[in-house]
Amino acid sequence: MLNRLIVLAALLLPACFANAHEYKVGALEIAHPWSQELPPNAPNVAAYFVIHNAGNTADRLLSVDSPISGEAQLHEHLMQNDLMKMQQVPSVEIPAGGDVTFAPMAYHVMLLGLKDRSLLSDGKRFPLTLHFEKSGDVTVEVAVQKQAPEATQKHAHVQ
């Protein structure tokens, strides 16, 4: 019986890793890239994730791109004159030993001029490449979901 359990565990272990939704480049870990399913006529879509810097030096997210859009921009929300405003930012610093959360009402990636809307329904995934100053490039798969994951609804924003 124990041998069967060990064999079963060995067979299931790769499946657990296949479902993992985390990526690593240099000292950076990018966790659970996701986007919310949008109505068919929405002109743009946002992508979210958490970046953890396990290193001793800061890094910087310089830009992003995706084959599903004509343009990808780094954005942030901020309060200005009692109004919430969204604006493009040139880059985002990832502090040493810190986290930066890309979430609704915080930093996020805006994908403009959508080319392939077929990948924007619940359960689908699309590629997004992040370009870091020190760690280089990493391509992640963004999971499209009907609702935001609970962990990202806290709107953490570290700078």
Short mmCIF file of the C-alpha atoms (twelve columns), coordinates in Angstrom:
data_MODEL
# 
_entry.id   MODEL 
# 
loop_
_atom_site.group_PDB 
_atom_site.id 
_atom_site.type_symbol 
_atom_site.label_atom_id 
_atom_site.label_alt_id 
_atom_site.label_comp_id 
_atom_site.label_asym_id 
_atom_site.label_seq_id 
_atom_site.Cartn_x 
_atom_site.Cartn_y 
_atom_site.Cartn_z 
_atom_site.pdbx_PDB_model_num 
ATOM 1   C CA . MET A 1   0.000   0.000  0.000   1 
ATOM 2   C CA . LEU A 2   2.819   2.427  0.876   1 
ATOM 3   C CA . ASN A 3   4.501   1.716  -2.462  1 
ATOM 4   C CA . ARG A 4   1.290   2.607  -4.302  1 
ATOM 5   C CA . LEU A 5   1.027   5.893  -2.401  1 
ATOM 6   C CA . ILE A 6   4.632   6.764  -3.250  1 
ATOM 7   C CA . VAL A 7   4.024   5.993  -6.940  1 
ATOM 8   C CA . LEU A 8   0.814   8.070  -6.889  1 
ATOM 9   C CA . ALA A 9   2.629   11.000 -5.241  1 
ATOM 10  C CA . ALA A 10  5.436   10.761 -7.798  1 
ATOM 11  C CA . LEU A 11  2.909   10.849 -10.639 1 
ATOM 12  C CA . LEU A 12  0.992   13.807 -9.198  1 
ATOM 13  C CA . LEU A 13  4.036   15.935 -8.358  1 
ATOM 14  C CA . PRO A 14  4.716   17.078 -11.952 1 
ATOM 15  C CA . ALA A 15  1.034   18.007 -12.332 1 
ATOM 16  C CA . CYS A 16  1.320   20.269 -9.296  1 
ATOM 17  C CA . PHE A 17  4.291   22.072 -10.831 1 
ATOM 18  C CA . ALA A 18  2.525   22.315 -14.204 1 
ATOM 19  C CA . ASN A 19  -0.317  24.227 -12.542 1 
ATOM 20  C CA . ALA A 20  2.070   26.559 -10.714 1 
ATOM 21  C CA . HIS A 21  1.627   30.079 -11.924 1 
ATOM 22  C CA . GLU A 22  4.915   31.617 -10.834 1 
ATOM 23  C CA . TYR A 23  7.950   32.662 -12.835 1 
ATOM 24  C CA . LYS A 24  11.532  33.522 -11.929 1 
ATOM 25  C CA . VAL A 25  14.190  35.646 -13.604 1 
ATOM 26  C CA . GLY A 26  17.378  36.538 -11.730 1 
ATOM 27  C CA . ALA A 27  16.414  37.416 -8.146  1 
ATOM 28  C CA . LEU A 28  12.848  38.277 -9.179  1 
ATOM 29  C CA . GLU A 29  9.777   36.094 -8.753  1 
ATOM 30  C CA . ILE A 30  6.593   36.971 -10.627 1 
ATOM 31  C CA . ALA A 31  3.497   35.424 -9.060  1 
ATOM 32  C CA . HIS A 32  0.086   34.714 -10.594 1 
ATOM 33  C CA . PRO A 33  -0.162  36.967 -13.643 1 
ATOM 34  C CA . TRP A 34  -3.875  37.481 -14.318 1 
ATOM 35  C CA . SER A 35  -6.354  39.618 -16.202 1 
ATOM 36  C CA . GLN A 36  -10.080 40.011 -15.747 1 
ATOM 37  C CA . GLU A 37  -12.437 38.828 -18.453 1 
ATOM 38  C CA . LEU A 38  -13.888 41.838 -20.256 1 
ATOM 39  C CA . PRO A 39  -16.946 42.420 -22.426 1 
ATOM 40  C CA . PRO A 40  -16.352 41.818 -26.156 1 
ATOM 41  C CA . ASN A 41  -16.376 45.543 -26.979 1 
ATOM 42  C CA . ALA A 42  -13.793 46.629 -24.372 1 
ATOM 43  C CA . PRO A 43  -10.965 48.435 -26.220 1 
ATOM 44  C CA . ASN A 44  -8.210  47.653 -23.681 1 
ATOM 45  C CA . VAL A 45  -7.344  45.110 -21.023 1 
ATOM 46  C CA . ALA A 46  -5.212  45.303 -17.874 1 
ATOM 47  C CA . ALA A 47  -2.817  42.676 -16.539 1 
ATOM 48  C CA . TYR A 48  -1.800  42.185 -12.914 1 
ATOM 49  C CA . PHE A 49  0.793   40.209 -10.926 1 
ATOM 50  C CA . VAL A 50  3.105   40.446 -7.910  1 
ATOM 51  C CA . ILE A 51  6.861   40.864 -8.242  1 
ATOM 52  C CA . HIS A 52  9.052   39.792 -5.313  1 
ATOM 53  C CA . ASN A 53  12.716  40.772 -5.317  1 
ATOM 54  C CA . ALA A 54  14.675  38.228 -3.264  1 
ATOM 55  C CA . GLY A 55  17.948  39.978 -4.121  1 
ATOM 56  C CA . ASN A 56  20.133  42.475 -2.286  1 
ATOM 57  C CA . THR A 57  19.794  45.189 -4.941  1 
ATOM 58  C CA . ALA A 58  16.819  46.918 -6.474  1 
ATOM 59  C CA . ASP A 59  15.769  46.203 -10.034 1 
ATOM 60  C CA . ARG A 60  13.475  48.107 -12.363 1 
ATOM 61  C CA . LEU A 61  10.655  46.991 -14.665 1 
ATOM 62  C CA . LEU A 62  11.375  49.036 -17.782 1 
ATOM 63  C CA . SER A 63  8.622   47.923 -20.141 1 
ATOM 64  C CA . VAL A 64  6.263   45.127 -21.160 1 
ATOM 65  C CA . ASP A 65  4.863   43.788 -24.408 1 
ATOM 66  C CA . SER A 66  2.415   41.186 -25.645 1 
ATOM 67  C CA . PRO A 67  1.551   39.823 -29.079 1 
ATOM 68  C CA . ILE A 68  -2.162  40.314 -28.314 1 
ATOM 69  C CA . SER A 69  -1.851  44.118 -28.310 1 
ATOM 70  C CA . GLY A 70  -0.393  46.898 -30.406 1 
ATOM 71  C CA . GLU A 71  0.995   48.637 -27.332 1 
ATOM 72  C CA . ALA A 72  1.613   47.809 -23.678 1 
ATOM 73  C CA . GLN A 73  2.102   50.480 -21.017 1 
ATOM 74  C CA . LEU A 74  2.988   50.553 -17.326 1 
ATOM 75  C CA . HIS A 75  0.336   52.509 -15.391 1 
ATOM 76  C CA . GLU A 76  -0.475  53.486 -11.838 1 
ATOM 77  C CA . HIS A 77  -3.506  54.875 -10.050 1 
ATOM 78  C CA . LEU A 78  -3.015  57.810 -7.725  1 
ATOM 79  C CA . MET A 79  -5.168  60.248 -5.798  1 
ATOM 80  C CA . GLN A 80  -4.889  63.784 -7.135  1 
ATOM 81  C CA . ASN A 81  -7.117  66.676 -5.956  1 
ATOM 82  C CA . ASP A 82  -9.580  64.203 -4.383  1 
ATOM 83  C CA . LEU A 83  -9.886  62.316 -7.667  1 
ATOM 84  C CA . MET A 84  -8.490  58.911 -8.548  1 
ATOM 85  C CA . LYS A 85  -6.359  59.240 -11.671 1 
ATOM 86  C CA . MET A 86  -4.638  56.671 -13.873 1 
ATOM 87  C CA . GLN A 87  -1.360  57.649 -15.509 1 
ATOM 88  C CA . GLN A 88  1.411   56.023 -17.489 1 
ATOM 89  C CA . VAL A 89  4.775   55.616 -15.727 1 
ATOM 90  C CA . PRO A 90  8.155   55.188 -17.457 1 
ATOM 91  C CA . SER A 91  9.255   52.306 -15.191 1 
ATOM 92  C CA . VAL A 92  8.595   50.687 -11.808 1 
ATOM 93  C CA . GLU A 93  11.289  50.131 -9.173  1 
ATOM 94  C CA . ILE A 94  11.356  46.716 -7.509  1 
ATOM 95  C CA . PRO A 95  13.093  47.291 -4.139  1 
ATOM 96  C CA . ALA A 96  15.671  44.845 -2.787  1 
ATOM 97  C CA . GLY A 97  13.940  42.324 -0.536  1 
ATOM 98  C CA . GLY A 98  10.555  43.876 -1.371  1 
ATOM 99  C CA . ASP A 99  7.352   43.284 -3.281  1 
ATOM 100 C CA . VAL A 100 5.454   45.349 -5.816  1 
ATOM 101 C CA . THR A 101 1.852   44.392 -6.452  1 
ATOM 102 C CA . PHE A 102 0.244   45.115 -9.790  1 
ATOM 103 C CA . ALA A 103 -3.480  45.126 -8.983  1 
ATOM 104 C CA . PRO A 104 -6.663  47.070 -9.701  1 
ATOM 105 C CA . MET A 105 -6.329  50.629 -8.365  1 
ATOM 106 C CA . ALA A 106 -2.507  50.268 -8.104  1 
ATOM 107 C CA . TYR A 107 0.241   49.598 -10.613 1 
ATOM 108 C CA . HIS A 108 -0.970  47.638 -13.646 1 
ATOM 109 C CA . VAL A 109 -0.145  46.895 -17.267 1 
ATOM 110 C CA . MET A 110 -2.481  48.370 -19.889 1 
ATOM 111 C CA . LEU A 111 -2.678  46.489 -23.180 1 
ATOM 112 C CA . LEU A 112 -3.922  48.857 -25.901 1 
ATOM 113 C CA . GLY A 113 -4.982  48.176 -29.470 1 
ATOM 114 C CA . LEU A 114 -6.000  44.573 -28.863 1 
ATOM 115 C CA . LYS A 115 -5.202  42.265 -31.799 1 
ATOM 116 C CA . ASP A 116 -6.295  38.849 -30.531 1 
ATOM 117 C CA . ARG A 117 -9.475  39.028 -28.456 1 
ATOM 118 C CA . SER A 118 -9.937  35.229 -28.611 1 
ATOM 119 C CA . LEU A 119 -7.527  34.868 -25.660 1 
ATOM 120 C CA . LEU A 120 -9.492  37.226 -23.385 1 
ATOM 121 C CA . SER A 121 -12.215 34.895 -22.103 1 
ATOM 122 C CA . ASP A 122 -12.310 33.057 -18.781 1 
ATOM 123 C CA . GLY A 123 -9.858  30.180 -18.588 1 
ATOM 124 C CA . LYS A 124 -7.663  31.331 -21.482 1 
ATOM 125 C CA . ARG A 125 -4.061  32.553 -21.206 1 
ATOM 126 C CA . PHE A 126 -1.941  34.993 -23.167 1 
ATOM 127 C CA . PRO A 127 1.804   35.777 -23.148 1 
ATOM 128 C CA . LEU A 128 3.238   38.933 -21.587 1 
ATOM 129 C CA . THR A 129 6.967   39.723 -21.656 1 
ATOM 130 C CA . LEU A 130 8.420   41.817 -18.830 1 
ATOM 131 C CA . HIS A 131 11.701  43.648 -19.473 1 
ATOM 132 C CA . PHE A 132 13.814  44.301 -16.356 1 
ATOM 133 C CA . GLU A 133 16.868  46.539 -16.125 1 
ATOM 134 C CA . LYS A 134 19.115  44.011 -14.338 1 
ATOM 135 C CA . SER A 135 17.347  40.662 -14.526 1 
ATOM 136 C CA . GLY A 136 16.570  40.765 -18.233 1 
ATOM 137 C CA . ASP A 137 13.394  39.511 -19.901 1 
ATOM 138 C CA . VAL A 138 10.838  36.964 -18.783 1 
ATOM 139 C CA . THR A 139 7.688   35.861 -20.583 1 
ATOM 140 C CA . VAL A 140 4.768   34.887 -18.360 1 
ATOM 141 C CA . GLU A 141 1.358   33.439 -19.172 1 
ATOM 142 C CA . VAL A 142 -1.466  35.710 -18.010 1 
ATOM 143 C CA . ALA A 143 -4.542  33.774 -16.837 1 
ATOM 144 C CA . VAL A 144 -7.861  35.369 -17.791 1 
ATOM 145 C CA . GLN A 145 -10.374 35.094 -14.938 1 
ATOM 146 C CA . LYS A 146 -13.975 36.174 -14.347 1 
ATOM 147 C CA . GLN A 147 -13.073 37.685 -10.963 1 
ATOM 148 C CA . ALA A 148 -9.971  39.022 -9.271  1 
ATOM 149 C CA . PRO A 149 -8.075  36.532 -7.078  1 
ATOM 150 C CA . GLU A 150 -8.727  37.201 -3.386  1 
ATOM 151 C CA . ALA A 151 -5.049  37.845 -2.619  1 
ATOM 152 C CA . THR A 152 -4.874  40.762 -5.062  1 
ATOM 153 C CA . GLN A 153 -8.011  42.489 -3.835  1 
ATOM 154 C CA . LYS A 154 -6.015  44.114 -1.019  1 
ATOM 155 C CA . HIS A 155 -4.520  46.646 -3.474  1 
ATOM 156 C CA . ALA A 156 -0.970  46.597 -2.069  1 
ATOM 157 C CA . HIS A 157 1.229   49.254 -3.624  1 
ATOM 158 C CA . VAL A 158 4.903   49.330 -2.700  1 
ATOM 159 C CA . GLN A 159 7.263   51.842 -4.239  1 
# 
